């Protein structure tokens, strides 16, 4: 019955005249091959509108697209071997120059379009409204050109929307200024930034934010450095300043936090990365929020996550402000870094996600004395409020807890991770589990297993202890918005 409805609707579209569509829709359909249309759109968004929310919207759209593409290629196309429509009813001028050779169900183009548009809209309604008509047109073009039946398009679009919501389940919603305030701390008020040394990570793509901070805090000292020199420059700055500033992404913040604690100085975190999870959980929306906090001397004490041995098995511990993980995410980061210098960061991330989600061998290790097979082990610095295998947002950055989540091993990692992200309350899902601990002990880790912490990558030691240093870091935080409970 469904097949007959599909064919009748396809023929109805083929028989009808669509003014202006004969050239536009086939061209639009081809431009969306391999996600190129959406990568270009994300890049244009980031260039035309440099607000942090727009950058997050572009990133969320791309990650949603990557998940949808991985699910289509690893599960969707193999689940139903439906043949492509017969093109006899499709006018020649509408047909694609190169006909797809994969199975028809579901439509990958429609899934990518819906995933990108939904991901963008979940972060920015304005940009979502601008992207949505293009996404609808791409989906419609697949029926118009005879590449898919309407049912293929609807199924692909539904999968794409689900992927975007799954990404939201993993990364959480946007900033929430109503987050609970950690304990207040003493920090110097630095008018104009006098006594503040700001280290700018040149690899974070934060030139626009750096200019805004310089204008707001003209008396601060600014040090620009390459990522490889970051640790040395931060330690030198921490040794001579009244307060240490860092402008970069979450990985950069983790290195700066370790330096600030070692030298006993407060830290000013100016968001300059793509997602800026730690800054968002502090209630920071823009670098200017932190500038005002530095001038007023408003600060709080927050926890730091610690893992021992440190990166690469070093005797000194490693530190993280957000998350530490083993399993598919570190492997994705490793592949992305290997390929990014050749094809660019976003395409490398998409290909890495597709490669990782086709994996057949989960991580095996002993966790808290119990042998486990896992696709993902995640430990968060403080408890996250979002259900699923990875973080949403934290309402308390000084709770003394690790938020530990595991996605169990089994067939089809992509499907299991998607199911975990969409699952209900923690502890009730058959594919993932969660506990809140003060200490996490892991042993039996295979040689060469990658470990990710705040987006940085290292080789995990055979045995690993993860714990917390409670309220170790003093960090500048803007005053709560008037009328918002903290």
N, C-alpha and C positions, 0 to 999 in steps of 0.2 A: 504493500500500500504506500509506504513512504517513498519507495523507488519510483512508483508511478506519479506521485505528486511532484517529486523532484524533476522528473523528465518533462512533465506538462509545464511547470513553471519555467524551466530552461527554454523550452520552445516558445513560450509566450514572450520571454525577453528577447529571443532571437527574431521573432516576427515583428516586433514593434520598432518603430523609428525613434531614435534618441538624438535629438538635435545637438550637434557639437560634440558628441561622445565618440564618434568613429575614430578620431585621431587621439583625443585626449585620454580616454580610458585605457587603450592598449599601452600608450606611452607611460601613463601613471603606473600601470601594472608592472611593466618592465623595470621602472625606476625603483620599485620596492623589492626587487630580487636581492637575496642575501641581506636584507635589512638596510641596504644602502640609503634609501630614502629617509629612514628613521635615524640612522647615525648622522646624516647630514642635518636633519631637523634639530637633533639634540645639540650638535655643534653650533648651529645658528642661534639657538636659544641662549647658549652660554655666552656667545659673542655679543649678541644684541642687547641682552639684559643681564647685567652682572650681579644682580641681587642674589644673596645666598639661597633664597627659596627657589629661584629659577634654576640655579645650578643643581639643586637637589631634585627638582622636578625632572630635569633632563637625565640625571643619573638614574633616578627611579624608573623612568621610562625605558632606558637601555637595559637595566638589569631585569625588568619584567619581560622585555622582548627576549633576552637571553634564556630565561627560564622557560618561556613558552616554546621557543625554538628547540630547546633541548628535549622538552616533553614530547613535542611533535615527532622529532626524529628518532627518539629512543623508544617511545611507546605508541604514539598515535598512528604513525604510518604502518606499523607492524600489526596493529590490532585488527584492522579491517582492510582486506585487499581489494578495495573497490577500484574498478577500472575508470579511466577518465571518460568524460562525455564524448560521444561520437560527434564529429564536427560538421556533419553534412548539413545540419540546420543553421549553422553559424555563418553569416556572410564572410567572405574571404577577407574583406578589409578590416574586420574586427579581430581576426585571429592573430595570436602571437607568432612572431617570426620563428621562434624556437619553442616547440611544444614540450611541456614537462613530461618526464618519463617515469616519475614516481607514482605511487598509488594516489587516488583522488581524495580519500577521506583520512583525516580532516584537512582543511585548507591551511597550509602553513602561512601564506601571505595574510590571511584573515586573522590568524592567531597573533602574528607579530604586530599587525596594525592595531588590533584591539588591546593587546598587552601594552604597547607603547602609549597609546592614547589614554588608557585607564591609569597607568602608572603616573603619567604626567598630571592627569586631573586630580589624582589623590593627593598630590602635593600643591598644585596650583590650579585653581578653577579657571582662571583667565587663560592660561596657556592650554589647559585641557579643552576649553571651548574652541580655541583656535585650531588645535590639532584634530579634534574629533571629526569634522567634515572630511578632511583628507583621508582619515582612517576608514570612514564609511565608504568613500569613493574607491579606495583600494579594494575593499572587500567586494563591492558591487562589480568592480572591473573583472574579477575572477569568474563571475557568472557571465558577464557581457562578452568576454573573449572566448567563452567555452572551455576555460581551464578547469572549472569545477561545477558541480551541481550546487544548487542553493543550500541543500542540507549540509554539504561539506563546509560551506562558508559559515553557516550558523554554528556548526559544531566547533570550527576553528576559532570563531569569535568568542564563544563561550569559554573555551579553554584559555584564550588570551586574557579575558577578564579575570578568570580564576587565578591565573599566574600572577597578575598584577596585585590581586588581593593577598596572595600567598607571600609575595615580596613585602607587602605592607605588614603582614603578620610577622615576618622575620625581622624587618628593620624598624617597624613601628611607625606611628604617625609623626608629623612634624613637631616643632618645638612646643613645649607646654609650659608657659610661664607660671602655671599654678603649682609647679613641683615644690615639694616640701623643702624648706631651707635647712641645710646642714648647720651644725653649731657655728656661731659667729666666732671670728678670730681677729686678733690684733694684727694690723698691717699698716705700714706708713701711708699717709696721704701724700701724693706726689704731684703737686700742681704743675701742669704742663709736661708731666713725665720726668721731672728732674730726679735723678737717681735711679731711673729705670733703664735697663739695657734690654733691647728687643732684638732677638735673633730671628732672622727671616730665612726660612727654608726656600731657596730658589727653585727647588724641585716641586714645590706645592702649587705652582701656578697662581700665586697670590699677589701679583704686582698691584692690582687695583686696590686690594685691602691694605697693602703696605702704604700706599700713597695716602689713604684716608687716615691711617693711624699717625703718620708723620705730621699731617696737618693738625690733627687734634692734640697731639703730644709733641710739640716742637722741641722741648728741652731734653727728650730722651736720647739715648745713644742707640744707633741702629747698626746691626752687623748682618750683612748678607753673606750666606755661605751655601756651598753645594751640599747635597745630602751626605756625601762621604765624610765631610768635615764637621758635621752637625754636632756630634758628641763633644769634640774638642772645643769648639766655639762656645757651646753652652756651658761647659765647665769653666772656661776662662771668664765668661760673662758673669756667672754666678759668684765667682771669687771676688769680683770688684764692685758689685752693684748693691743697692738697697732692695731692689726687687727685680726679678727676672721675667722678661716677656718672651713669648714664643708665638710666631705667626706661621701656621702650617696646618697640616691635617692631623688626624688622631695618632698616627704612628709617631709623628714629630712631637706631639704633646707628651707621649709616654716617656720619651728620652729626656725632655725638658723637666718633667716631674721628678725623675730620678736625680737630676742635677740640683734642682731646687731643694729637695729634701736633704741631700748630702751636704749642702752649704748653708742650710737653715734660713733660706730666703723665701718670701712669698712669690707665687707664680701668677702672671697675667696671661691668660690664654686668649689670643686673638684668632678667631676662626678663619682659616685660609685654605682648608681642604674642600673635598667634595661633599662629605656628609656631616662632619664635625659633631659626632655623637656626644662627646664629653661636654663641649661648649653648650650644646642644646640642653643637656640635662642640668647644666648650671643655670639655665634660663637666659642664655646669651643668644640673641638673634643676629647681631652684627658686631663688627669690631668696635664701633662707637660705644656700644653698651659697656665694653670693658674699659674703654678710655675714661668714661665717667666714673666707673668704680675705682680706677687707679687714682684719679684726682681726689675722690672722696675718702679713700681708704676703707671701703666696704669689702670685707673678705669673710670666707668661711673655711672650716677645716673639713677635709674629705679623706676617704680611705684610699689606699693604694693596694692593688693586687701585686703579689710577689710569687715568682716561681724559682725553685732551686733544684739542680744547678741552673745557672743562667744560660743565655743564648750560646749554642754550640758546646754546651757542657762546661762553661766557665764556672770557676769557683764562686765568683760574685753573683748574687741573685739577679734575675731579670725582673722588670717592673711593667705593669700595665694599668692604665686608667679605665679601660673599657672591658676588653675581652681577651681570652686565650682559648685556642681551639686546636684540636687534632682531627684528622679525617679529611673529608672532601674539601673543606674550605682552604686549608693550607695547601693542598694539592692544586686547587684552582689558582691560588696566588702564585705558586711556583711556575706553573705553565704560562700564566699571563705574563710574568716577568721575563720568561725565556723568549716569548714571541713578540712582546710589545715593541721592542726596538726595531723590529722588522715591519710590522703592519699597523702599529699604533695601539694605544691602550684599550680603547673600547672594542675594536674587532678582536684583539687578543683575548679579552675577557669573555666574549661570546664563544669563541672557539674553545677556550679552556673549559668553560662550563659544559659545553657539549661533550668534550672529551672525558671530563671527570664523571659526568652522569651516565656515561656508557660503561663505567668501571664495573668489574665483576668481583673484586676482592675487597671486602671491608677491612678496616683497621682492627687488629686483634691486640688486646692488652688486658692487664689486670687492674681493675679500678676498685679502690677501697677493699682489696682482698678478694675480688670476684672476677673471674675470667669473663670477658665480654667480646663480642664481635659488634663493631659500631661503624656506621657511616659518618657519624659526627659526634664529637665530644666538645662541649662548649662550657667554659667557666667564665661567668661575668663578675666584674667588680661591683658588688651590691646587687640587690634583688631587682629584677626587671618585671614590669607589670604585664607584659604581653604574653599570651599563650604561644606555644609552638617551640621549635627546637632552638631558636636564637632570639636575640634581644628585641624588645620594643623600646620602652623608655623607663628610666629610673626616677622614682619620686624621692628617694633618700640616698644620698651619696656617702653616708657615714653610718651604715647599719651593721658593719662588722661581718657581713655574710658574703659567701660566694654563691652565685646562682648557677648551679650545675645542671646541664641538660644533655641528654644522650638520645640520638636516633639509632635504634638497634639495627644490626646487620640483617641482611635478607636480600631477596631478589629485587631488581629494579630500583636502584637508589634514587633516581629522579622522582619516581612515583611515590616512594616512601617519604622523601623529604617534603614533597608537595602535600602529601596527606598529613604529615606532622604539622606543617605550617597552618593547615586549615582545620586542625583538630580542635576539639573543645577544651575543657579545663585540663590543666596539666595533671598527669598521673592516670588519666582515663583512656589515653590513646594506646592502642596495641603496638604502635611503632616508635613511641618516644616516651621518655620518663624524665622527671626533674626532682632535684633535691636542693635544699639550701644548707650549706655546710660552712664551717669555719676553716677546715683544712681538707684538701683533696690529695690523695696519694695514688699515683699511677706507676705501674711497673710492667716489665715485659714488653716494652715498646721496641719494635723492630729497628735495626740499624738504618739510618738514612731517612726515617720518618719525619716529614716536615711538621713544624710547629709554627702557628701564627699567633702573634700577640699585637693587638692594636694595628693590624694591617702589615706589621713587619714579619719577616720570615727567618727561621733558623732551623737547624737540625735538632730534633728532640733527643735528649739523653735516654738511656735505657730505663732509668727510673726518674720520676719527677714528683716533686711536692709543691703544691699550689696552696698559698694561704694569703692572709691579709695583714697589713700594718694599719691599724685603725686610727683614723684622724691624723695621718702622718703629714699630709700636704695642706699648706695654707694657700688658698687660691682666691684671687679677686673675683667678686661676683656682684652684678648690678643689683641695686635695690629692687624689691618686688614692685610690680606695677600697682599703682593706686587702685584699691578696691579688690585686689586679688588676694585671696587667703593663702598664706604660706605656713 
